[in-house]
Amino acid sequence: MLNTTVQATLNLSDLKRLEIPVPPCSARKAIAEVLGALDDKIAANARLTRSADELLSVTFQSLLHAGQYVPLSRLARFVNGRAFTKGATGTGRVVIRIAELNSGIGGSTVYNDLDVVDDHLARPGDLLFAWSGSLTVHRWFRPEGIVNQHIFKVIPDGVPIWVVKCALDQKLTDFKAIAADKATTMGHIQRRHLDEPVLVPDAAAMREHDPAMSALWQRALLAEQESLQLA
């Protein structure tokens, strides 16, 4: 490369002379077809997940005609995460914050090598509830992570996980209204609000419909995991 500066540089005329090898047209088309097929599969999985979750919700609602009111806290243990981002090592497992629930893994995601008890770990299929800020309910489908503060790991207690998920969905509107009243702080609920009653199917209906409902839950999870691998 020719230039009059002390330090070697690459200018426009140099770039014009560069020859860059590219795959033949047939190879480029094949690559585009594969990438297009992957995109189509990811989109199909997203539709499948939405449909499965909608069917879960609709079926749950249809079972409430003979339902009963119970405190939400009776359906599951709500284990609050902790401040696991402090002293993060930058390696190890993902620290699951509200940002990861809403937007997935990104450049600001925190990793930590901490040893934590099982109650503070989320594995694929676990239920997480962000009780501050966004107030959202999520099925975790990514690799094992550490549950950070402001998120409950929701561990079903004697009922199927789909019952807890649908019951939480029922209460979200009320919870968001409670959080909205906290104008001077980040909106959130308090643990006592988990003791409020929620309508759920009776035990017989849960047993009868659990095989189909659990299969829907698992199918949605598998679709989410497959899309994660394909992305």
Protein Blocks (a to p, Z undefined) as FASTA:
>chain_A
ZZfbfbdcddfklmmmpccddddfklmmmmmmmmmmmmmmmmmmmmmmmmmmmmmmmmmm
mmmmmgccddfklmpccdddddfkgopahiajddddfklmmnopafklccdfbdcdfklp
ccehiacddfehjlpadddfbdcddddehiacdddehiafklmmmmmmmmmmmmmmmmmm
mmmbccdddfklmmpccddddfklmmmmmmmmmmmmmmmmmmmmmmmmmZZ
